[in-house]
Amino acid sequence: MSGERKPSGRSSADEAATRKRGRSLAALGYIQPRTYEELRAVLSSGTVHFPKRLRQVAIFLWQHPSEVALGTIAQVAAQAGVQPSTLVRFAQIFGYSGFSDFQGLFKDHVKGSWPEGRGEQRAEAEPNAATHFLRGMVGASQASLGRIESGFDIESFEKMVATLAKADLIYVIGSKRAFPVTTYLSLTLSQQGVRNVLVDNVGSTALDQVGCIGARDAVLAVSFSPYNSITPDLVAVAHERKARIVTITDSTFSPLIRLSDSWLEVVESDFAGFRSLAASLAVGMALVQGVAARRGT
């Protein structure tokens, strides 16, 4: 997909209209993304800059293509936490007349990717609400793990293992929903004899905990949207001190990407407002095992 602007005799009025629709069309050379993969390539290029609400939409579309493909505009807007008009505006930035046309990218992407019978209603009734929730969370965990199996970035994973294995001391950083992941990774690193510091921010001491980090150390950071935690600030401190940084996060919009030497995308599915951590833990444990094995050799 070319980023060159097509030569044309566009009037000043046309140019003004294009600017009003958004900088993303200029980044595309006025060519619409025709597939979900092309859309992801544009979003990950760093050439499109969105205001807060449109950025919120971009993150949701990046993480939940199936929900976008199957939902109505009202359902997708509610899940993304925006108004339906915001979805229409986002679609128009990419040259589509409305959300329905834009949604076709996602429908084509998920078409044929599900086994026969998926989406059909379960014939049997759930015994109770708790069992229904359990089944839903198991399904979300399976979907999260399935993404890892189908699209894992081996090259980035190996780089992360190599970086962590060479470090004198590993600082493990994550907060809020990521904290259970980093806590367990720190524990298992210790069990494998790998020196590490869990930055837990007890007593609001997180900045002090990373105060002695140096260029021979490394950071293993875990962060998930909406990225409103202290983690980016702590990683920025480590970056300034020349420490190597590897990250597990859930989209290219994460503020940790520009600070990281290497990173892995891990997108977790959710059910009833609760997100799985299965894939993040699986990837994290694989990192620990890789680091321990490399240090052992």
Protein Blocks (a to p, Z undefined) as FASTA:
>chain_A
ZZbdcdddddfklmmmmmmnopklmmnoopacfbfklmmmmmmnopaccdfklmmmmmmm
mmmmmlmmmmcfklmmmmnopafklmmmmmmmnopablklmmmmmmmmmgopacehihia
cfbdcfblmlmmmmmmmmmmmmmmmmmmmmccfklmmmmmmmmmmpmbdcdddehjlmmm
mmmmmmmmmmnopacdddehgghlmmmmmmmgcfkbccddddddehiafklmmmmmmmmn
opacddddfbfkbmklmmpfbdcddddddeehiacfklmmmmmmmmmmmmmmmmmZZ
